[in-house]
Amino acid sequence: MYLYNTATRKREEFVPNEPGKVGLYTCGPTVYHYAHIGNLRTYIMEDILDRYLRYSGYEVKRVMNITDVGHLSSDGDTGEDKMLKGARREKKTVMEIAKYYTDCFFADAEKLNIRRPDVIEPATACIDEFVKVISSLIEKGYAYEAGGNIYFDTSKLKEYYVFNDFSSEDLAVGVREGVEEDGNKRNKADFVLWFTKSKFEDQELKWDSPFGVGYPGWHIECSCISMKHLGERLDIHCGGIDNAFPHHTNEIAQSEAYLGHKWCNYWMHVLHLNTDSGKMSKSSGEFLTVSLLESKGYDPLAYRFFCLGSHYRKSLVFSYENLDNAVVSFNKLIARIAALKPEEGETVDEAALAELKAGFVKALDNDLNTSLAVTALYNVLKAKAGALTKRAAIADFDTVLALDLLKKADEYAAREAQKAAKAASTVRIYSDDPEIRAIEEAIDARTAAKKAKNYAEADRIRAELLARGIVLTDTPSGTTFERV
């Protein structure tokens, strides 16, 4: 299995720290609002990774944080506190906001068949871990106090900009414009580990610490939660590409300064879901959520299918036209699977099944190429194999793709059977009058000709009846006649 490692900028064979086991950390949501479908693209692709590792035989422990405190909207540790913003918007406490939107996030994830992580840890549950690591960083000379806050000193590192070729001159206070410079910092790239003084004097979540009463910075939480549950050597860390700097960069800095050795071996970043006007966000344009898509009649799994059609390291452009195209393809796929009818006594051809699975594995071993994995799915339908073997391959693939393919296909087949049964039971009761019965039979023959697109025959029947003084009138509920 080869994965593209953002830290080394190359594809590398995946080799875990401990044979057969994988420690996987995925950055979780900041629970101040609903997750938009751009956020959820990242979680879908992380879910594919999680499922494929398990499919490949690994024992996976996936850990995810919930950011319910300390996430500021600026990369320079200034700007607006997202949790406070949500609390003010809805006139609730920060913890009420956190609980509500955490539940909403996992409800959306369930609709998208995103597997629930093995460990879910809110930042507010790990204050002791934050204090322990920050205290150690101060003792080792990697952190300092200024203006009441504790900062990480990036000048102590041999290398800081791991993921990008940034220069310190490019980053006066972060990567965003319009951010006030923090005058307490010794270096432009330093970041806050613990706040005791900030512009948010009404911050309701504060804890006592050796550094004073305050609350943690955003970056420290993921390092500590990961180390708490996955130990000192992490296999894979995932997140959206916008987390590479500064969040993941700062995680590496503080984790390796604390540990004294390399912390994480593989970094995977999912690129943005864009709209025609640029990166999707909660503050611009239509706020696109799973619930909004459902209200417009879209199946959430059709959106998952849409995401799987593109590689995770490529930006994906969302439009309703593009989603509609994916829906059409998804529905046709379901119909084709529904048409697979195993014969009585048929058995699975294990050799053919193994060959089909090899194509699927080859696609996902190639840096989790879901587009090629979907192609492997279509190859099953085209293969020279029995229907039972094909259904077995589809069921196998769907443990990773998680599109409910056989379930949806069986539901589709049941609906079509009901339609056929209803049509068969709708039998015209012809008149006892021989003349009227002949007219009714001619009308039915004309209707059948129209359905078969034999319009010449339909016109012939109409003309024949008209010659006999019978005028036909087509209505939504059927064809009627009268004599003239």
Summary of the structure (lengths in Angstrom):
residues: 484
radius of gyration: 30.3
end to end distance: 78.8
largest distance: 106.0
contacts: 1479
relative contact order: 0.11
helix: 48%
strand: 17%
